[in-house]
Amino acid sequence: MLIDTHTHIFDDKFENKEEIIRNALNNNVKEMIVVGYDKESSIKALELVKKYDFLYLSIGLHPSEVLKENDEDLSWMHEILKSEKVVAIGEIGLDYYWDKSFKEEQKKYFKKQIEIAKEYNLPIIVHCRDAVQDCFDILKDESVEGVMHCYSGSLEMAKEFVKRGYYLGVGGVVTFKNAVEIKKIAKEIELTHILSETDCPYLAPTPYRGKRNEPAYVKYVVEEIAKIRGESIDDVEGCLEANAKKLFRL
């Protein structure tokens, strides 16, 4: 069974969500985690996951959205956390790619949401772009489980995160011809520390690169990991399924 551990299928880019979900099921993607990135998207995601037993929810405030947040206490998160569908806090983290001018605000909300995850005994889904060292410095002493979503750092730093028990989210980028670093990571990191994800509608794998991504395409990620490692698709699929179920307690 395939599990897509990071989807945004509540997104308006998915006009017919039922068709997208049906296509995923027909491609052996039997469970999916729908991930919010602010209050509005988290509420949309909650409304969707309530309709399906095999959809789960992660809620959080994305680092790029922190300046728009008016609720210092993130009380809306506590309200949604009353739902039994929530399996993680995320996506949360740091993103210095577009704008480095509000690093401190990003760090403040990242730390605040880690505390919420600890309060509710939930893992975290970490967005980290051009901020690997700062993310590591914040996470290294925290007693919280989680995954480095769409991991884009070095192999050396990947090993440091794994040492501290974190999983690495591998998505469509691993299928790109010139994605050298993530291919090395997929080969050298223990399979027991890797999760399969799409980040749909973004980052569609080859052969759909540049088009809208969807959960059904997670199979291409798993196939590529198996190819890189020289292992059977069934073995890789089984291990990644077990990893997701363990972290998110599915």
Helices and strands as residue ranges (DSSP letters): E 2-7, H 17-26, E 29-35, H 39-49, E 55-59, G 63-68, H 75-80, E 86-95, H 103-119, E 124-129, H 132-139, E 146-149, H 155-163, E 167-170, G 172-175, H 180-188, G 191-193, E 194-196, G 215-217, H 218-229, H 233-248
